[in-house]
């Protein structure tokens, strides 16, 4: 079961506490964020997800956007970069990525460089699923980037994606924290009843999530 999926637009702040509690909350004002910082009991992380279409020629633009929005960790999809590497994209950010075709798919995770030394493990499962494990303030955090097949893809490809994602979920030890940043290619549909804080009310057709 997916424990959380995080988007950029909500300015979501994740707080890692030393104990067992795992807090997720929206900090909409600077005043509230300063108040949380003064408590000194948690580390605030801004984690987002974004389908970039391609990483070619977008590295600096993406880094500037993360710096401007104060995003610490960003899951990216449809990178369309072939290979299994990590590289700096400028402005103090580093991209861990995996892809097998320069024309389609590809996933990655961009980290603020101060967190790169906290990376314990990188799992490049496929060009649609990868994960990073970090240790921050004695808390184990798993960040998963996923890119679900589109509606027109073969059933076999869709089933393979969900199977790979399940395997990653099951490999995470009890007590470790998990964030999924993914493009699930879902339709949010019309209306936003009970979801006013995370999406607008205009969409296409019915939901398929």
C-alpha positions as CSV (number, residue, x, y, z in Angstrom):
1,X,0.0,0.0,0.0
2,X,1.3,3.5,-0.9
3,X,1.8,5.5,2.3
4,X,2.1,8.9,0.6
5,X,2.5,10.6,-2.7
6,X,3.8,14.2,-2.7
7,X,3.3,17.0,-5.3
8,X,5.1,20.2,-5.7
9,X,2.3,22.7,-5.8
10,X,1.2,22.3,-2.1
11,X,4.5,23.5,-0.6
12,X,4.4,20.3,1.4
13,X,6.8,20.2,4.3
14,X,7.9,16.8,5.6
15,X,9.2,16.7,9.2
16,X,11.4,13.8,10.2
17,X,11.3,13.2,14.0
18,X,13.7,11.2,16.0
19,X,11.0,9.0,17.4
20,X,8.4,6.9,15.7
21,X,6.0,9.7,14.8
22,X,6.0,10.7,11.1
23,X,4.5,14.1,10.5
24,X,3.2,15.5,7.2
25,X,1.8,19.0,7.1
26,X,1.2,22.0,4.9
27,X,3.0,25.2,6.0
28,X,1.3,27.9,4.0
29,X,3.0,31.0,5.6
30,X,6.6,32.1,6.5
31,X,5.4,32.7,10.0
32,X,4.3,29.2,10.5
33,X,7.5,27.8,9.0
34,X,9.6,29.9,11.3
35,X,7.6,28.7,14.3
36,X,8.2,25.0,13.2
37,X,11.9,25.8,12.8
38,X,12.2,27.3,16.3
39,X,10.9,24.1,17.9
40,X,14.2,22.5,16.9
41,X,12.7,19.0,17.2
42,X,12.5,18.1,13.5
43,X,14.2,18.5,10.1
44,X,11.9,20.1,7.5
45,X,12.2,18.7,4.0
46,X,10.4,19.9,0.9
47,X,9.8,16.9,-1.4
48,X,8.2,17.1,-4.8
49,X,7.6,15.3,-8.0
50,X,7.5,16.5,-11.6
51,X,7.2,15.0,-15.1
52,X,10.0,16.9,-16.9
53,X,9.2,15.6,-20.5
54,X,13.0,15.4,-21.0
55,X,16.1,16.4,-19.0
56,X,18.0,17.4,-22.1
57,X,18.6,21.1,-21.8
58,X,16.6,21.4,-18.6
59,X,19.1,20.8,-15.9
60,X,19.8,24.4,-15.0
61,X,16.1,25.3,-15.3
62,X,15.1,22.6,-13.0
63,X,17.8,23.5,-10.5
64,X,16.7,27.1,-10.5
65,X,13.1,26.1,-10.0
66,X,14.1,23.9,-7.0
67,X,16.2,26.7,-5.5
68,X,13.4,29.3,-6.0
69,X,10.7,27.0,-4.4
70,X,13.1,25.7,-1.8
71,X,12.6,22.1,-2.8
72,X,15.2,19.7,-1.2
73,X,14.3,16.5,-3.0
74,X,12.5,16.2,-6.3
75,X,11.4,13.0,-8.1
76,X,11.4,13.3,-11.8
77,X,9.9,11.2,-14.6
78,X,10.2,10.9,-18.3
79,X,13.9,12.1,-18.2
80,X,14.7,10.4,-21.5
81,X,18.3,10.0,-20.5
82,X,20.0,6.7,-21.2
83,X,22.3,5.3,-18.5
84,X,22.7,4.8,-14.8
85,X,24.6,7.7,-13.3
86,X,24.6,10.7,-11.0
87,X,25.5,14.2,-12.1
88,X,25.4,17.7,-11.0
89,X,22.7,19.9,-12.7
90,X,24.0,23.2,-11.2
91,X,22.9,25.5,-8.3
92,X,24.0,22.9,-5.7
93,X,21.7,20.0,-6.9
94,X,22.6,16.5,-8.0
95,X,20.5,14.1,-10.2
96,X,20.5,10.3,-9.7
97,X,18.9,8.8,-12.8
98,X,18.2,5.6,-14.8
99,X,17.0,5.1,-18.3
100,X,17.4,2.5,-21.1
101,X,16.1,4.6,-24.1
102,X,16.8,8.2,-24.9
103,X,13.4,8.5,-26.6
104,X,11.1,7.4,-23.8
105,X,10.7,6.8,-20.1
106,X,13.4,7.3,-17.5
107,X,13.2,8.2,-13.9
108,X,15.4,10.1,-11.4
109,X,15.7,11.8,-8.0
110,X,17.3,15.2,-7.6
111,X,18.9,16.0,-4.3
112,X,20.2,19.2,-2.7
113,X,23.9,18.5,-2.5
114,X,23.9,18.8,1.3
115,X,21.9,15.6,1.4
116,X,24.0,13.6,-1.2
117,X,26.3,12.4,1.6
118,X,23.3,11.0,3.4
119,X,22.5,8.5,0.5
120,X,23.0,5.0,1.7
121,X,21.6,3.1,-1.3
122,X,20.3,3.6,-4.8
123,X,18.1,1.0,-6.4
124,X,17.6,1.4,-10.2
125,X,14.9,-1.1,-10.8
126,X,13.8,-0.1,-14.3
127,X,13.4,2.9,-16.5
128,X,10.0,3.4,-14.6
129,X,11.0,2.7,-11.0
130,X,14.0,3.7,-8.9
131,X,14.5,4.5,-5.2
132,X,17.0,6.2,-2.9
133,X,17.6,5.4,0.8
134,X,18.9,8.3,3.0
135,X,19.6,8.6,6.7
136,X,18.7,12.0,8.0
137,X,18.8,12.8,11.7
138,X,18.9,9.1,12.4
139,X,15.7,8.5,10.4
140,X,15.8,6.2,7.4
141,X,14.0,7.8,4.5
142,X,13.2,6.0,1.3
143,X,12.3,8.1,-1.7
144,X,10.7,6.3,-4.7
145,X,10.4,7.8,-8.2
146,X,7.9,6.1,-10.5
147,X,6.5,6.6,-13.9
148,X,3.3,4.5,-14.7
149,X,2.6,3.4,-18.3
150,X,0.1,5.5,-20.2
151,X,-3.4,4.3,-21.1
152,X,-2.3,3.1,-24.5
153,X,0.5,0.9,-23.3
154,X,0.3,-2.9,-23.3
155,X,-1.2,-4.6,-20.3
156,X,2.0,-6.6,-19.8
157,X,4.0,-3.3,-19.4
158,X,1.4,-2.0,-16.9
159,X,1.5,-5.1,-14.8
160,X,5.3,-5.1,-14.8
161,X,5.4,-1.6,-13.5
162,X,3.0,-2.3,-10.6
163,X,4.9,-5.5,-9.8
164,X,8.2,-3.6,-9.7
165,X,6.7,-0.9,-7.5
166,X,5.3,-3.6,-5.1
167,X,8.7,-5.2,-4.8
168,X,10.3,-1.9,-3.9
169,X,7.6,-1.3,-1.3
170,X,8.0,-4.8,0.2
171,X,11.8,-4.3,0.5
172,X,11.5,-1.4,2.8
173,X,11.9,-2.4,6.4
174,X,9.2,-1.7,9.0
175,X,10.0,1.5,10.8
176,X,11.7,3.2,7.8
177,X,10.0,6.2,6.2
178,X,8.7,6.2,2.7
179,X,7.7,8.9,0.1
180,X,6.5,8.1,-3.4
181,X,6.9,10.9,-6.0
182,X,5.4,9.6,-9.2
183,X,3.5,10.3,-12.4
184,X,0.8,7.6,-12.2
185,X,-0.9,8.9,-15.4
186,X,-4.2,9.1,-13.7
187,X,-7.2,11.3,-14.5
188,X,-8.3,13.4,-11.6
189,X,-11.6,14.1,-13.3
190,X,-14.0,17.0,-12.8
191,X,-14.7,18.6,-9.5
192,X,-12.5,18.7,-6.4
193,X,-14.8,17.8,-3.5
194,X,-12.7,17.1,-0.4
195,X,-9.6,17.7,-2.4
196,X,-9.7,21.5,-2.6
197,X,-6.3,22.0,-1.1
198,X,-4.4,19.9,-3.6
199,X,-6.2,20.4,-7.0
200,X,-8.4,22.7,-9.0
201,X,-12.0,21.9,-9.9
202,X,-11.5,21.6,-13.7
203,X,-10.6,18.3,-15.3
204,X,-11.4,15.8,-18.0
205,X,-14.0,13.1,-17.7
206,X,-14.1,10.8,-14.6
207,X,-11.4,9.8,-12.2
208,X,-9.5,6.6,-12.8
209,X,-7.5,6.7,-9.6
